[in-house]
Every structure is written in C-alpha cells, then in structure tokens.
Amino acid sequence: MDTGAALNGILEALSDLGSAERREKSKTYFPTAQQVLGVTNPDVKQVLKEIRKQYSDWSASDWISLCKVLVSTGVFECQVLAFEMIGRDRKLLDALEYKDLSELGQNLDNWASVDHYTVGIFGVLWGRGVVQDSHIDALLKSDNFWERRVAVVSTVALNLKSRGGKGDTPRTLAVCERVVDDHHDMIQKALSWALRELSKRDRDAVLTFMEQYEKRLANRVVREVNHKLEFGTKN
C-alpha cells in the first residue's frame, strides 16, 4: 500500500480539473475554510474510478486509511472523493467502526460536506447500529449547528432506499421533535428534508406531525413539507 503515491496522484488529477469559475461560485454556494479546487462532481467520480482501477488489489482497511488521509488534506474535493468512495462501497461501510468517524468527520463546516458525509456514511451507520442513539442525542445537544445538522440529516439515510434505509418513523420523528424550535436556517432546511423523505415512507405520520407542530415550525418547513404532501414535490 502506497498512500502517498495515491494521494499525490489524486491531488494532481483534481488540480488539473479545477476551474476558477467554480472556485469563485463556491464562496457563496457552500462557504468553507477548506481549499476548493473547483472540480465538478462527475469529474471527482471519474478520478475515483481511475484510482480504484490503479489500486484494485487494496484491502478495505487500505482504502479507509486513504480516505482519512484525503479528509485530512483540508481540500474540499479530496473530502468529497473520500465520502463518495466509502458511501458507495458496501465493503468499506461494513469495515467502518465508530472510532473511524472522528477522523472522517473533520472539516464539516459547510452544508455540502455535512450532507455528503451524513447521508452516505454517518446516517447509514446509524441504521446499521454502529452509530448509537446516544451519539445522535449528543449531537442534538451540541452548540455547533453543523453537528446538530448531522443528527437531523442522519434520519434521511434511515428512510432513503438508495442508501439502504428501510424506514424508521419513530427515530426520525424523535429527532425532528427535538429541533422544532431550533430556528437556525441550516437546521430548518435539514428538518424540512427529513420530513419530506419520511413522507415517502409514512405519509400519515408526517401529516400528524405537521398538524401538531405547525404553529411552531418555521415557515419554510411548513411550506415545503405541505407542498410535498400535497403535490409530491418540494416546491
């Protein structure tokens, strides 16, 4: 295993694919302290495809080690590549332990990073029992709104078929109830998403929730969730 060579190859490929225009757009679209190269998601995925071919004999632990190194670079696209690599590979997800998440969950300072990490990895591991309810509870109590967003978006993975979600109304609504009065914009957007995703599984439960909390919910949540319930779309 040569992590250094793999990392250098990835950084070189991503740097070649970056654009100044996308770097500039990122400043308003998903502001982050990380370095942004300005690479499109399709191009990131192509780099991932090539690196998988080049190191096809690596073990799951080898790939996870590389992902941790990628995240530690502080380069946004390296982080995206790491999350995509793990989130789309059942063998890597199977190999992850809770202790691995502290290294993988670095630099979560923008919605794009948080959501990619949470829907693809953290929330999936909650559904599998690697992440415990107590971990979600601790995040909900955090003063860091990005950590609270991880907790809320984790419910999306519980209900999202493409991520192995089988549906979990009780745990989804338990989290949603905890953030009804949390009016940070990033939390309310996450709450809307969580309820809209659950509505595909348990429409009646979401209807009841909305009736119970409508007067306390942010207008955005009421508008988007009710539109989803009535028309099947967010807006």
Secondary structure, 3 states (H helix, E strand, C coil): CCHHHHHHHHHHHHHHHCCHHHHHHHHHHCCCCCECCCCCHHHHHHHHHHHHHHCCCCCHHHHHHHHHHHHHCCEHHHHHHHHHHHHCCHHHHHHCCHHHHHHHCCCCCCHHHHHHHHHHHHHHHHHHCCCCHHHHHHHHCCCCHHHHHHHHHHHHHHHCHHHCCCCCHHHHHHHHHHCCCCCCHHHHHHHHHHHHHHHCCCHHHHHHHHHHHCCCCCHHHHHHHHHHHHHCCCC
